[in-house]
Amino acid sequence: MGNKNGIGMFFVKRIGLFAASLVVVAVIVAGALHARAEELTDEQLDKAIDSGIKFLLAGKTSAGAIESSNFRQADGGAEALVVWAALEAGKKPTYLPLVPVIKHLKNRQPNRIYARAVRTIVFARLGGEFRQQAVSEGTWLIQKQGESGGWGVAPDDKTPNTLDTAIALLALRYANECGLHVSQTVLDRARTFLADAQNPDGGFGYHPPGTKPFRLRGMSHGSATAAGAVALGVLVDMRASRMKADRSLEGLAKAKLPAELRAYGRAIRWLNQHFDLKDVPQWYWGDSPRYTYWFTLSRATEAISPMWLYRHDLDKELAAEILPRQKTDGGFRGKRLAEDRIVSTAYAVLCLSQIRKPLLINKISLGTLPLADYNDA
């Protein structure tokens, strides 16, 4: 479908709505925002992605297990992340090096929210016979939603955080597409948690205000704010999907700007004001989760038009930042205590695969929020 990153080519990004009433016809000229970005080609991206997948699968055991220090307490977590990266890179479930990993993952029961959520996404992406497993995993996630509306590290965690809440909501959206009914109560509770967690400056910390016995990394920083934007984007997307049926003039007249959309805008504004791809913005706590931040940021601007990131072409700038960091063995190396090589490589592949996907849309007429839906394009 053409080179999305080619110089001089016109391409249009999927753009949603960011005002109470808006019709968008957007054509973006792929310009040179970064000297290194000008040299990027599809072939370079394909080679980097393929090399990354080979690295991720090279260390698997004969039983399909993958060792990751970041998932020592979450059996199946590393396998889920690697399979997700492989599927997004275009590998088929029948790809021979991937087959034992999928089989291993199928027989695991991760006891951590993040690992279980990624597993849900993987089952949904696999489709077919795995769709029902995605629904079952999504049901499990709903049952583990905390009293405050968020999710924590473990099922019985009394201190929910922004990152686990974001991945749980993203997983529920995937499971919903497989047939899981996600009640409005679940979404409303999640919205309440995110409203309480958002800092006055529009950003997010890891723990929301009032967390006891203490609030960990409560100051707004890049990875948590991007995660908060992902979570809010899921809520907006699911609201739009549920309201598509009401297209009457009466319904249109009563439409109001959803609270989660306003909150999303504040989070995107924070990310724009603190834009930095060299490291996680406003991170002060040792080794930073840079690759996690890059991937989350790439998803944060996906649901709604990133109006306040209009000066940055994330595709080009992320690729220019990530590609030179690839090692000769195909893997990437994150900061030692934050992300091991499996995690950093998986997120790098996920980012590059997102960038590589061709997407051409020449006109979007979306109507009025909250009935507007970018899927109408």
C-alpha positions in Angstrom: 0.0 0.0 0.0 3.0 2.3 -0.4 5.7 3.6 1.9 4.1 5.4 4.8 7.4 7.0 5.7 8.6 7.9 2.2 9.8 11.4 1.5 7.5 13.5 -0.5 4.6 11.1 -0.2 1.2 12.4 1.0 -0.2 10.3 3.7 -3.0 10.8 6.2 -3.0 9.6 9.8 -6.1 8.3 11.4 -7.4 11.4 13.2 -10.3 11.5 15.6 -12.2 14.3 17.1 -11.0 16.9 19.7 -13.8 19.4 19.9 -17.5 19.5 20.6 -18.2 19.8 16.8 -15.6 19.1 14.2 -15.3 17.8 10.6 -11.7 17.0 9.6 -10.2 16.7 6.2 -6.5 16.2 7.0 -3.7 15.6 4.6 -0.2 15.6 6.2 2.8 15.9 4.0 5.6 13.6 5.2 8.2 16.3 5.8 11.6 16.2 7.3 11.3 16.7 11.1 14.6 14.9 11.8 17.7 14.5 9.7 17.9 10.8 10.4 14.2 10.3 9.8 14.6 11.4 6.2 16.7 8.3 5.5 14.2 5.8 6.8 12.8 3.3 4.4 10.3 0.4 4.7 13.2 -2.0 4.0 15.1 -0.6 7.1 12.0 -1.0 9.3 11.3 -4.5 8.0 14.8 -5.6 8.6 14.9 -4.1 12.2 11.5 -5.7 13.0 12.5 -9.1 11.7 15.9 -9.0 13.5 14.1 -8.1 16.7 11.7 -11.0 16.4 14.5 -13.5 15.8 16.3 -12.2 18.9 13.2 -12.6 21.0 12.6 -16.2 19.9 16.2 -17.3 19.8 16.4 -17.8 23.6 13.2 -19.8 24.0 13.4 -23.3 25.6 12.3 -26.4 23.8 9.0 -26.0 25.8 8.5 -22.5 24.5 9.3 -20.7 27.7 11.1 -17.3 27.5 13.2 -16.0 30.4 12.8 -12.4 31.5 13.9 -10.9 34.8 11.0 -8.4 34.5 8.5 -11.3 34.6 10.0 -13.6 37.3 6.8 -13.3 39.4 4.4 -13.4 36.4 4.6 -16.8 34.7 3.6 -16.4 31.1 4.2 -12.7 31.0 7.3 -12.7 28.9 5.8 -15.2 26.5 2.6 -13.1 26.1 4.6 -9.9 25.4 6.8 -11.7 22.8 3.8 -13.3 21.0 2.1 -9.9 20.9 5.2 -8.3 19.4 5.4 -11.2 16.8 1.8 -10.9 15.8 2.0 -7.1 15.4 5.1 -7.6 13.3 3.0 -9.7 10.9 4.0 -13.2 12.0 1.4 -15.9 11.6 0.5 -18.2 14.5 1.8 -21.0 12.3 5.3 -19.4 12.2 7.4 -22.3 13.4 9.6 -20.6 16.0 6.4 -19.0 17.5 4.3 -22.2 17.7 5.9 -23.6 21.0 5.7 -20.2 22.6 1.9 -19.9 21.9 1.4 -23.4 23.2 3.4 -22.6 26.4 1.4 -19.4 26.9 -1.9 -21.2 26.5 -1.0 -23.5 29.5 0.1 -20.7 31.8 -2.0 -18.7 34.3 -0.2 -15.4 35.0 -0.9 -14.1 38.5 -0.1 -10.5 37.6 -2.6 -8.0 36.0 -0.1 -6.8 33.4 0.8 -10.3 32.2 -2.9 -11.4 32.2 -3.9 -8.3 30.2 -1.3 -8.9 27.5 -2.3 -12.5 27.4 -5.9 -11.4 26.8 -4.7 -9.1 23.9 -2.7 -12.0 22.4 -5.7 -14.4 22.5 -7.9 -11.7 20.8 -5.2 -11.1 18.2 -4.9 -14.9 17.5 -8.6 -15.1 16.9 -10.4 -18.3 15.9 -10.4 -20.9 18.7 -8.6 -18.4 21.0 -11.5 -15.8 21.0 -13.3 -17.6 23.8 -10.1 -17.6 25.9 -9.8 -13.8 25.3 -13.4 -13.5 26.7 -12.5 -15.7 29.7 -9.4 -13.6 30.4 -11.3 -10.4 30.1 -13.9 -11.7 32.5 -11.1 -12.4 35.0 -9.8 -8.9 34.6 -13.2 -7.4 35.3 -13.5 -9.5 38.4 -10.1 -8.1 39.6 -11.1 -4.4 39.2 -10.4 -2.7 42.5 -12.9 -0.8 44.6 -11.5 2.5 43.4 -12.0 1.5 39.7 -8.4 0.8 38.9 -6.1 -2.2 38.7 -3.0 -2.9 40.7 0.0 -5.1 40.1 -1.6 -8.3 41.6 -5.2 -9.4 41.7 -5.5 -8.6 45.4 -3.5 -5.4 45.3 -5.1 -2.6 47.3 -3.0 0.1 45.6 -4.1 0.4 41.9 -1.8 2.2 39.5 -2.1 4.0 36.2 0.0 1.6 34.1 -1.8 -1.6 35.1 -5.2 0.2 34.8 -4.2 1.2 31.2 -3.2 -2.2 30.0 -6.3 -3.8 31.7 -8.6 -1.4 29.9 -6.8 -1.9 26.6 -7.2 -5.7 27.1 -10.9 -5.3 27.8 -11.4 -3.4 24.6 -9.8 -6.3 22.7 -11.9 -8.8 24.6 -15.0 -6.8 23.9 -14.3 -7.2 20.2 -14.3 -10.9 20.8 -17.8 -10.8 22.4 -17.1 -9.9 26.0 -19.8 -7.7 27.5 -18.0 -4.9 29.4 -20.7 -3.2 31.5 -21.0 0.6 31.7 -20.5 0.2 35.4 -17.0 -1.2 34.8 -16.2 1.7 32.5 -17.7 4.3 34.9 -15.6 3.0 37.8 -12.5 3.1 35.7 -13.3 6.7 34.7 -13.7 7.7 38.3 -10.3 6.2 39.2 -8.6 8.0 36.3 -10.3 11.3 37.3 -9.0 10.9 40.8 -5.5 9.9 39.6 -5.0 12.8 37.2 -2.8 15.4 38.6 -3.7 19.1 38.5 -1.2 19.7 35.7 -3.0 17.2 33.5 -0.3 14.5 33.9 -0.4 11.2 35.7 1.8 9.6 38.3 2.2 5.9 39.0 0.0 6.0 42.1 -3.0 8.3 42.5 -3.2 10.9 45.3 -4.1 9.5 48.6 -2.5 6.1 48.1 -1.6 4.5 51.4 0.7 3.7 53.0 2.6 5.9 50.6 2.3 7.2 47.0 5.0 5.8 44.7 6.2 8.1 41.9 3.2 10.4 42.3 4.6 13.3 40.3 3.5 13.5 36.7 5.9 11.8 34.3 6.0 10.6 30.7 5.3 6.9 31.0 2.4 7.2 33.5 0.9 10.1 31.6 1.0 8.3 28.3 -0.6 5.3 30.1 -3.3 7.5 31.5 -4.0 8.8 27.9 -4.2 5.3 26.6 -6.7 4.4 29.3 -8.8 7.5 28.7 -8.7 6.8 24.9 -10.1 3.4 25.5 -13.0 4.9 27.5 -13.7 7.4 24.7 -13.5 4.8 22.0 -15.9 2.4 23.8 -18.3 5.2 24.5 -18.4 6.2 20.9 -18.9 2.6 19.8 -21.9 2.2 22.1 -23.5 5.4 21.1 -23.2 5.0 17.3 -26.8 3.6 17.2 -28.2 7.0 18.3 -27.9 9.2 15.2 -31.1 11.1 15.6 -31.2 14.9 15.6 -32.6 14.7 19.1 -29.7 12.6 20.3 -27.2 14.8 18.5 -28.6 17.9 20.1 -28.2 16.4 23.6 -24.6 15.3 23.0 -22.1 16.7 25.4 -18.3 16.6 25.6 -17.5 13.5 27.7 -15.5 14.0 30.8 -12.9 11.4 29.7 -12.3 13.3 26.5 -11.6 16.5 28.4 -9.2 14.5 30.7 -7.6 13.0 27.6 -6.9 16.4 26.2 -5.3 17.5 29.4 -3.0 14.4 29.3 -2.1 15.0 25.7 -1.3 18.7 26.5 1.1 17.5 29.2 2.8 15.2 26.8 3.2 18.0 24.3 4.5 20.4 26.9 7.1 17.9 28.1 7.8 16.3 24.8 11.1 14.3 24.9 12.1 11.1 23.3 15.6 10.9 24.6 14.2 9.7 27.9 11.1 9.5 30.0 10.1 13.1 30.7 10.1 14.2 34.4 11.5 10.9 35.6 13.6 11.2 38.8 13.7 7.7 40.2 16.7 5.9 38.8 16.7 3.8 35.6 13.8 4.8 33.5 11.5 2.5 31.4 12.3 4.2 28.2 11.0 1.5 25.8 7.8 1.1 27.7 7.3 4.9 27.5 7.9 4.9 23.7 5.4 2.2 23.1 2.8 3.7 25.4 3.3 7.1 23.8 2.7 5.6 20.4 -0.6 4.2 21.6 -1.6 7.3 23.6 -2.1 9.3 20.5 -4.1 6.6 18.6 -7.6 7.0 19.9 -8.2 10.7 19.4 -6.5 13.3 17.2 -3.3 14.4 19.0 -4.0 18.1 18.5 -1.3 19.2 20.9 1.3 17.0 19.3 0.8 18.5 15.9 4.4 19.7 15.7 5.7 16.2 16.1 5.4 13.3 13.7 5.7 10.5 16.3 6.2 7.8 13.6 9.3 9.5 12.2 10.7 10.7 15.4 10.3 7.4 17.3 11.8 5.4 14.4 14.7 7.7 14.3 15.3 7.3 18.0 14.8 3.6 18.2 16.5 2.2 15.1 20.1 3.3 15.9 19.8 1.6 19.3 19.4 -1.9 17.8 22.4 -4.2 18.6 24.0 -6.5 16.1 22.2 -9.5 17.5 18.8 -7.9 16.7 17.9 -7.0 20.3 17.7 -3.7 22.2 19.1 -2.9 25.6 17.0 -0.9 28.1 18.2 0.6 31.3 19.4 -2.2 33.5 17.0 -2.1 36.4 13.9 -0.9 34.4 13.8 -3.1 31.3 15.7 -6.3 30.5 16.5 -7.1 26.9 13.4 -9.1 26.2 11.1 -6.3 27.4 13.0 -3.5 25.7 13.2 -5.5 22.4 9.5 -6.5 22.5 8.5 -2.9 23.0 10.9 -1.7 20.3 9.3 -4.2 17.8 5.8 -3.2 18.9 6.7 0.5 18.2 8.3 -0.2 14.9 5.5 -2.4 13.8 3.0 0.3 14.6 5.0 2.7 12.5 5.3 0.3 9.6 1.6 -0.3 9.3 0.2 1.4 6.1 -2.7 3.6 6.8 -4.4 5.7 4.1 -7.5 7.8 4.9 -8.5 10.7 2.7 -11.5 12.1 4.4 -13.0 11.9 7.9 -16.5 13.2 8.7 -17.2 12.4 12.3 -20.2 14.5 13.4 -20.6 15.6 16.9 -19.3 14.2 20.2 -20.0 12.0 21.9 -21.6 10.3 18.9 -18.6 10.9 16.7 -16.4 7.9 16.0 -13.2 7.9 14.0 -14.2 4.4 12.8 -16.8 6.1 10.6 -14.1 7.3 8.3 
